[in-house]
Amino acid sequence: MRKAPHVITFRLDPIHFAMLTELVPKGSSVGAYTRELVLRALHQEQAGAHVATRLEALILDQQALRSQLDEIVRLLTEESPTPSSGPAAHPLEKLILR
């Protein structure tokens, strides 16, 4: 058996109804146009939430990368406390041997 569709109804203020009446494309009803506007707004809200979630993840990734870069710069610019008597070590050895 087929389920009955969910019916949602609401009342519009006369001013809003008059505005919608002016905006309705020819051949369409105010009710159909209003439903379309509501569905578009819901879709945009959902898309906006998705974008916000992705943006938050990107910001966290960016912060982690900046932290790692700061650590790399700190290790590369850190001077050794005592000069070694052996051959000069490459600064990246501090990172590799860590």
Residue, then its C-alpha position, 0 to 999 in steps of 0.5 A: m500500500r502507498k503511504a499518504p503524503h505528509v500535509i503541512t499547512f500554514r496561514l500567511d499574513p495578508i501582506h505576505f499573501a499580496m507580495l506572493t501574489e505579485l511574484v507568482p509566475k504565470g500559470s502557477s498558483v500562490g500555494a504551489y509557488t509558496r511550497e516551492l519557496v519553502l522547499r528551496a529554503l529548506h534545501q539551502e539550509q541543508a546545503g548551508a549546514h553541509v558547507a559549515t561542517r566541511l568548513e569546520a573540518l578544513i579549519l581544524d586541518q589548517q590549524a593542525l598543519r600550522s602547528q606542525l609547520d611551527e614545530i618544523v620551523r622551531l626544530l630547524t632554527e633551534e641551535s644545538p647547545t654544544p657544538s659537535s666534534g664530528p661532521a656537521a649534521h643536517p638540520l632535517e636530521k632532528l626531524i627524521l631521527r625524532 
